[in-house]
Every structure is written in C-alpha cells, then in structure tokens.
Amino acid sequence: MIALMKMSLKVLLRNKAFLFFLIATPVLSTVVLSIKMDYTAYNEDSDKNMILELDDYTDKAVYKGDTTACIIKVYDASDTELSEYVLKQMAGTGMFSICRADVSELTEKEVDEAAKKDAFNDRVGMLLYLKEDFDEAVLKGTWADGIKLYDVSDDERKDIFTTELTDLFVRIKKVQSITGDDATAILDALHKMQEMLPEKGVTNFSSKKSVELTQKQINQHTQIGYAFAFITLGFLFCGVCIAHSVIEEQNNKVFTRVMLTPVSSRDYFIAKFVMAFMISLMQTFVLAVCLSCVPGLDVGMSMITFLFIMFMLGLIFSTMSLLLGVILGDVMSSNYAAFAIWSISALLAGLYFPLEDTTKALKTLSYLMPQKWFMDASKLLIVGDKSAYSMILCVTVAYLIVIISVGSVGLKIKRYE
C-alpha cells in the first residue's frame, strides 16, 4: 500500500492540472477573505435595525439601506456616544434605515452642497446633519441648533421621523434633569430605562437555535462562504485527478498487474482513499501558507479552527470526486460531473446568496449539501459556540460513510457488468 501511495503521489505531482488546482484555489480563497466589504444581502431582520456605515459621504445610501424602510442618510460630524445612542434608537424603531457617513472634516457649507447633490442623486426619505456641537446643543435643550434636517422627498414617514427624534430629545432632557449634565451618566440612565422595558420581538416556537451576527460577523461569514466555493472547486478536481490515475491504471492494465500481487482490490482503493486524505491535507497546507501572507486577516475564528473546517470539507469532496470518477470510468465524464456537483451544491448551499426567503422545499434540499452544514458550523464558531466542533465531526463522518457505501456498491455493480 505504501508503494501504491508513493506511485500515485509521483503521478499527481507530475500532473499540471493537479498542481494548478492545488495552488490556484487556495490563493483565490485568500484573496476573497482579504477583501474588505459590507455584505447587506445576508443581513438578518435583527441587523436591519443597526446603523449602516457608508465608506464616504458621497456614497449613495439607497444602495446600502433597507429599501422597505424609510432611508435616512446621516452626515455625522459629532461622532460621540450620545449621537450613537440617538441614531441607534431611531434605527431600532424598525421604520427607518439609518445610513451614516463621517463628515467631521467638512464644513457646514460643504455638507449643504453634498445634501443638494444627494437630494437629486440619492433616493432617501430625509437627510440629517449632526453638527460638531451636537452634544452641547442637546444637553442645553436647544437641539435644533445641533442638527439640520433636509426635506428631500414626499415620503410621509419623514414626519414620523421628526416626531420620534423630537420625543427622544425630550426624553434625554428629562433624564438630564435627574442625573445632571454628565453625558455618560445620562446614557447609563437611558440604558437602564431601556433594560426595564419589555423586550420587543416575536416568540419563536422552533427548537432551532437562533444565532444573531453583527455586521462585521456577517461580512466574515459571507466571505467564508465565498472561500468555500473556491476551495471546494479545488478539492473536487484534485480528487478527479486521483480518479484519472485510477482510470489510466485500469486502461493500461496496471490494476490487473497489481491484483496479481498479494495486494487486494480493497487495499488498492484504501490506498487511493488515503491519497484523497493527503491531497486535502496538502491543499489545506497551501491555504495556510497563503493566509499567513495576509497580515491582520480576521475570519471571525482562530486560524487553526478555520483550516480544520477547510480540511474536513476537502476530505468530503475529494473522496466524493474520487469515487465518482472511478465509477464513471471516463475522464471527460468525471470532469463534467465534478463541475456539475460544484456549481449545483454551492448554489443550493447558499454560498452565493441567502436562502432564508426561499421555499421550504429548497431550504430542505440545501441541507443535503455539505457546504450548508459547514456554513452553519462557521456561524456558530464566529459567535464562540464550541458545539460546532462535534457538529463538523459528525457531518464529516456521516458524509464519508454515505459516499464510501454508495461508491462501494457502484464499484461492485460496475465490476459485475
């Protein structure tokens, strides 16, 4: 068996296609993980009530905000805890989508010019400018001096926004009369009052554990999904390369000569399965090298844990493509099958777009895909839930048992034919 593994490894390392997928897909996965971007398509309902940050004040809020709510674009020159609290309270109503841009380096005149442009170029319900002296104006009770509202639409919800904002300032002023002028003490009192209120929301009678992610964690989880898509392609075609060697050995009567030795057919295919294990390990190692070249990379979990997930996912797909290629017995057919499995499984697993709003049948079908389970496990790991490790191990073992069992039956049928 050791001689068979050495022989197979030498053949693989001479295969240019194998070397390409061994190196290219980890590099592409690393590039995806290093991209800094906010992914709003995967925002859950709870995340729609958060403040959405714009990279620049010239960015259009309509591209990032929740279009089902009244979009409020905020020019924030204050950037204080009090302004953060006010905006979070307005976003928490669920009626408004708050998109904030930092304008601390702009003058009021420049903000007015930007508002004029956004009035025509952006589709928002209202524009709000929080001035640099916002805190001072609110604490004095003259909050109209610390803000500026730009009426840029016919959305009737803007009047509700103005009313809600005024009521919030009045509430802050009442708390100030008790705690004094210290902004920190006022915010502590407001937070304590908020905690005393009954929690809003709907009762969930499902036994499924709900996991809520922040915007940063959503970005990390989405990037992990894209990385899964790229690395899975590499695992599949590297497994196909092993299958190619098996097909060639059968066509060139190498397999027949091996069977004349004391090595059994079971030992032969175990050696090939070990090769699938080794290429998964090799590709994970290449990915580790690539990730180490990106300073400050944060995937939401430890790098060892992330590599462990990739290795287990690779083991499933490498074994799957190996047995599939051997059963098909044709190089071109195995290539087509590998590509079909990669594209369909990634699509149904929700690696490219969320499946929360799809039909129940499609959601159920997605749980037949290995990537779906690994995406759920990565979400648990991002929030620090250690139960994901047992989940990954059980899922990997289950898929390997099914793949090897079905593959064994397929090989027996093929041998009988």
C-alpha positions in Angstrom: 0.0 0.0 0.0 2.9 2.4 0.8 4.4 1.6 -2.7 1.0 2.3 -4.3 0.7 5.7 -2.4 4.2 6.7 -3.4 3.5 5.8 -7.0 0.2 7.7 -7.0 1.8 10.8 -5.4 4.6 10.9 -8.0 2.0 10.7 -10.8 -0.1 13.5 -9.2 2.9 15.8 -8.8 3.6 15.5 -12.5 0.0 16.4 -13.4 -0.1 20.1 -14.3 -3.9 20.3 -13.7 -3.5 18.9 -10.2 -0.7 21.5 -9.4 -2.9 24.3 -10.8 -5.9 23.5 -8.6 -3.6 22.7 -5.6 -2.2 26.3 -5.7 -4.8 28.4 -7.5 -7.9 27.8 -5.4 -6.2 28.5 -2.1 -4.9 31.7 -3.5 -8.3 32.7 -4.7 -9.9 31.9 -1.4 -7.3 34.0 0.4 -8.0 36.9 -1.9 -11.7 36.7 -1.2 -11.1 36.5 2.6 -8.9 39.6 2.4 -11.4 41.8 0.6 -13.0 44.4 2.9 -16.6 44.9 2.1 -20.0 45.1 3.7 -22.4 42.4 2.6 -26.0 43.5 3.1 -27.7 40.7 1.3 -27.1 38.4 4.3 -28.4 40.8 6.9 -30.9 39.2 9.1 -34.0 41.0 10.4 -32.3 42.0 13.6 -29.4 43.5 11.6 -31.8 45.8 9.7 -32.2 47.8 12.9 -28.5 48.7 13.0 -26.6 51.7 11.8 -25.2 51.1 8.3 -21.8 52.8 7.8 -21.0 54.5 4.5 -17.4 54.5 3.4 -17.7 58.1 2.1 -20.3 60.8 2.4 -20.6 60.7 -1.4 -21.8 57.1 -1.4 -25.5 56.5 -2.2 -27.5 55.4 0.8 -30.1 53.7 -1.4 -27.6 51.0 -2.4 -26.9 50.0 1.2 -30.1 50.9 3.1 -33.2 48.7 3.6 -35.5 49.9 0.8 -38.6 48.6 2.7 -37.9 51.2 5.4 -37.6 55.0 5.2 -33.9 55.6 4.4 -32.3 58.4 6.5 -28.8 59.4 5.4 -26.9 61.0 8.3 -23.9 63.3 7.9 -22.3 62.8 11.3 -19.8 65.5 12.3 -20.3 64.7 16.0 -19.3 61.1 16.4 -20.0 60.9 20.1 -21.6 58.3 22.4 -24.7 60.5 22.6 -25.1 60.7 18.8 -24.5 57.0 18.5 -27.3 56.4 21.1 -29.7 58.7 19.2 -29.1 57.0 15.9 -29.4 53.5 17.3 -32.7 54.4 18.9 -34.0 55.7 15.6 -32.8 52.6 13.8 -34.3 50.4 16.5 -37.8 51.5 15.7 -37.7 49.3 12.6 -39.3 52.0 10.5 -36.1 53.8 9.5 -32.9 52.6 7.8 -30.0 54.8 9.2 -27.0 55.2 6.9 -24.3 57.2 8.4 -21.3 59.0 6.8 -18.4 60.6 8.6 -18.2 64.3 7.7 -16.1 65.5 10.7 -13.6 67.1 8.2 -16.2 69.0 6.3 -17.6 72.5 7.0 -21.3 73.1 7.2 -21.3 74.8 3.8 -19.7 71.7 2.3 -22.3 69.5 3.9 -25.0 71.7 2.4 -23.5 71.2 -1.0 -23.4 67.5 -0.5 -27.0 67.5 0.6 -28.0 69.3 -2.5 -26.4 66.7 -4.7 -27.9 63.8 -2.7 -31.3 65.4 -3.0 -31.2 64.6 -6.7 -28.8 61.7 -6.9 -29.8 59.6 -4.0 -33.2 58.1 -3.1 -33.7 58.8 0.6 -36.6 59.9 2.8 -34.6 62.5 4.6 -31.1 63.9 5.1 -29.9 64.6 8.7 -26.8 66.6 9.6 -25.4 66.2 13.2 -23.2 69.2 13.8 -20.0 69.1 15.7 -21.6 70.7 18.8 -24.5 68.2 18.8 -23.9 67.1 22.4 -23.8 70.6 23.7 -27.0 71.6 21.9 -28.9 68.6 23.1 -27.8 69.0 26.7 -28.8 72.6 26.7 -32.2 71.8 25.3 -31.6 73.7 22.1 -31.2 70.6 19.9 -32.4 72.4 16.9 -29.0 74.2 16.9 -27.1 70.9 16.8 -28.9 69.3 13.9 -30.1 70.2 10.4 -32.8 68.4 8.6 -33.1 68.4 4.8 -36.5 67.6 3.3 -35.8 65.8 0.1 -38.8 63.5 -0.5 -42.5 63.1 -0.3 -42.3 60.1 2.0 -44.8 60.6 4.8 -42.7 58.7 7.2 -40.3 61.6 7.4 -42.8 63.4 9.6 -42.9 60.4 11.9 -39.1 60.5 12.0 -39.1 64.2 13.0 -41.6 63.4 15.8 -39.7 60.4 17.1 -36.5 62.4 17.1 -38.1 65.3 19.0 -39.6 62.9 21.6 -36.2 61.3 22.0 -34.5 64.7 22.7 -37.3 65.5 25.2 -36.7 62.1 27.0 -32.9 62.8 27.2 -33.6 66.3 28.7 -35.9 64.7 31.4 -33.2 62.2 32.3 -30.6 65.1 32.4 -32.7 66.9 35.0 -32.2 63.9 37.3 -28.6 62.8 36.5 -27.1 66.2 35.8 -25.1 67.4 32.7 -22.7 64.4 32.6 -23.3 62.7 29.2 -22.0 59.4 30.5 -24.4 59.4 33.4 -27.3 60.3 31.1 -26.5 57.5 28.8 -26.2 55.0 31.7 -29.6 56.1 33.0 -31.2 55.8 29.5 -29.7 52.3 29.0 -31.1 51.2 32.4 -34.5 52.5 31.5 -34.3 50.6 28.2 -33.5 47.4 30.0 -36.6 47.8 32.2 -38.8 47.9 29.2 -40.3 44.6 27.9 -38.2 43.1 25.1 -39.8 43.6 21.7 -39.9 40.7 19.2 -41.9 37.6 18.3 -42.0 34.3 20.1 -40.1 31.6 18.4 -41.7 28.2 18.9 -39.0 26.4 16.9 -36.4 24.3 18.6 -33.7 25.6 16.2 -31.1 27.7 17.9 -31.1 31.3 16.6 -27.7 33.0 16.1 -27.5 36.7 15.6 -24.5 38.2 14.0 -23.2 41.8 13.9 -22.4 43.5 10.6 -18.7 42.6 10.9 -19.6 38.9 11.6 -22.0 38.9 8.7 -19.1 40.1 6.5 -16.8 37.4 7.8 -19.5 34.7 7.4 -20.2 35.7 3.9 -16.6 35.8 2.9 -16.1 32.3 4.4 -19.0 31.1 2.1 -17.2 32.5 -1.0 -14.0 30.9 0.1 -15.8 27.6 0.5 -17.0 28.0 -3.1 -13.4 28.4 -4.5 -11.7 25.8 -2.3 -14.4 23.2 -3.0 -13.7 23.5 -6.7 -10.0 22.7 -6.0 -10.8 19.8 -3.8 -13.2 18.3 -6.4 -10.8 18.5 -9.3 -7.8 17.3 -7.2 -9.9 14.3 -6.4 -10.8 13.9 -10.0 -7.0 13.8 -10.8 -6.7 10.8 -8.5 -9.6 9.2 -10.3 -7.9 9.9 -13.6 -4.9 7.9 -12.4 -7.1 5.0 -11.4 -8.8 5.1 -14.8 -5.5 5.1 -16.6 -4.1 2.3 -14.5 -7.2 0.2 -15.4 -6.9 1.1 -19.1 -3.2 0.3 -19.1 -3.6 -3.0 -17.2 -1.7 -1.6 -14.2 -4.6 -2.5 -12.0 -4.6 -6.1 -13.3 -0.9 -6.5 -12.6 -1.4 -5.1 -9.1 -4.2 -7.7 -8.5 -1.6 -10.4 -9.3 0.3 -9.4 -6.2 -0.7 -10.1 -2.6 -2.4 -6.7 -2.6 -6.2 -7.0 -2.7 -8.6 -4.6 -4.5 -9.7 -3.3 -1.1 -6.1 -2.4 -0.2 -5.8 -0.7 -3.6 -8.8 1.5 -3.1 -7.8 2.2 0.5 -4.5 3.5 -0.8 -6.4 5.8 -3.2 -8.6 7.0 -0.3 -5.5 7.8 1.7 -4.3 9.8 -1.3 -7.6 11.8 -1.1 -6.8 12.4 2.6 -3.3 13.6 1.7 -4.4 16.0 -1.0 -6.9 17.5 1.3 -4.0 18.0 3.8 -1.8 19.4 1.1 -4.3 21.9 -0.1 -5.1 23.0 3.5 -1.3 23.5 4.0 -1.1 25.7 0.9 -4.1 27.6 2.1 -2.4 28.1 5.5 0.7 29.5 3.7 -1.4 31.9 1.7 -3.4 33.1 4.7 -0.1 33.7 6.7 0.9 36.1 3.9 -2.0 38.4 4.7 -1.3 40.5 7.8 -4.2 41.2 10.2 -6.6 38.8 8.5 -9.6 38.2 10.6 -12.1 35.4 9.7 -14.0 35.5 13.0 -12.3 32.5 14.5 -8.9 31.2 15.1 -6.9 30.3 12.0 -6.3 26.7 13.2 -10.1 26.3 13.5 -10.7 27.7 10.1 -8.1 25.4 8.5 -9.7 22.5 10.3 -13.0 23.3 8.7 -11.5 23.5 5.3 -9.7 20.2 5.7 -12.8 18.4 6.8 -14.8 19.9 3.9 -12.0 19.0 1.5 -12.0 15.4 2.7 -15.6 15.0 1.8 -15.3 16.4 -1.7 -12.0 14.8 -2.5 -13.4 11.4 -1.6 -16.7 12.1 -3.5 -14.9 13.1 -6.7 -12.5 10.1 -6.5 -15.2 7.5 -6.2 -17.4 9.3 -8.7 -14.6 9.4 -11.3 -13.8 5.7 -10.7 -17.4 4.6 -11.1 -17.9 6.7 -14.3 -14.7 5.3 -15.7 -14.2 8.1 -18.2 -12.0 11.2 -17.8 -14.3 13.7 -19.6 -17.5 12.4 -17.8 -15.8 12.7 -14.4 -14.8 16.3 -15.2 -18.3 17.2 -16.2 -19.7 15.5 -13.1 -17.3 17.3 -10.8 -18.1 20.7 -12.3 -21.9 20.0 -12.0 -21.5 18.9 -8.4 -19.5 22.1 -7.5 -21.9 24.5 -9.2 -25.2 23.0 -8.0 -24.0 22.2 -4.4 -22.6 25.7 -3.9 -25.8 27.3 -5.3 -28.1 25.2 -3.2 -26.0 25.5 0.0 -26.4 29.3 -0.1 -22.8 30.2 -0.6 -23.6 33.0 -3.2 -26.9 34.3 -1.8 -29.1 33.6 1.3 -31.8 31.0 1.2 -33.9 32.3 4.1 -36.6 33.7 1.9 -36.9 30.8 -0.5 -39.4 27.9 -0.4 -39.4 25.3 2.3 -38.5 22.6 -0.2 -35.4 24.5 -1.3 -34.3 25.0 2.3 -34.7 21.3 3.0 -32.8 20.4 -0.2 -30.0 22.7 0.9 -29.3 20.5 3.9 -28.3 17.7 1.5 -25.2 19.8 0.6 -22.1 19.5 2.8 -21.3 23.2 2.5 -24.6 24.2 4.2 -23.7 22.3 7.3 -20.2 23.9 7.3 -21.7 27.3 6.8 -23.9 26.8 9.8 -20.9 25.5 11.8 -18.8 28.5 10.9 -21.6 30.8 12.1 -21.6 29.1 15.5 -17.8 29.3 15.7 -17.9 33.0 14.8 -20.1 33.7 17.9 -18.0 31.4 20.0 -20.2 28.3 20.2 -17.9 25.3 20.7 -20.7 22.8 19.9 -19.8 23.4 16.2 -16.8 21.0 16.5 -18.9 18.0 17.3 -21.3 19.1 14.5 -18.4 19.2 12.0 -17.1 15.8 13.0 -20.5 14.1 12.9 -21.3 15.7 9.5 -18.0 14.7 8.0 -18.2 11.1 9.3 -21.8 10.8 8.0 -21.0 12.0 4.5 -17.9 9.8 4.3 -20.0 6.7 5.3 -22.6 7.5 2.7 -20.1 8.3 -0.1 -17.9 5.2 0.6 -21.0 3.0 0.9 -22.6 4.2 -2.3 -19.2 4.1 -4.0 -18.6 0.5 -3.0 -22.0 -0.6 -4.3 -21.3 1.3 -7.6 -17.9 -0.4 -8.0 -19.4 -3.8 -7.4 -22.1 -3.2 -10.0 -19.5 -1.9 -12.5 -17.3 -4.9 -11.8 -20.2 -7.3 -12.3 -21.2 -5.6 -15.6 
